[in-house]
Amino acid sequence: MQDEEQRNSIEIDEEADAAYVRVRNAPVARTVELADGIIVDFDASDEMVGTEVLGLRHRVGAGDKASYLNGLVAGLRIRPTTAAAE
């Protein structure tokens, strides 16, 4: 159960106005900025490890941060690097 908790976690840094949603407990091999302030980390097998969201207050306003972040990760369509750059 503890591995599951480490894989799926949301870390919110109020001071930095950022959040990190971890979906896998693996070392990060590369990082891609998919959109302005949406940064995705991948492992060596090109599996998503987590997503960093910058400017969190602007994105969620007074809404529920956890729901926003979970929805963001669930909705991401991860493509190979060449397709993401197009």
Secondary structure, 3 states (H helix, E strand, C coil): CHHHHHHCEEEEECCCCEEEEECCCCCCCEEEEEECCEEEEECCCCCEEEEEEECHHHHHCCCCHHHHHHHHHHHCCCCCHHHHHC
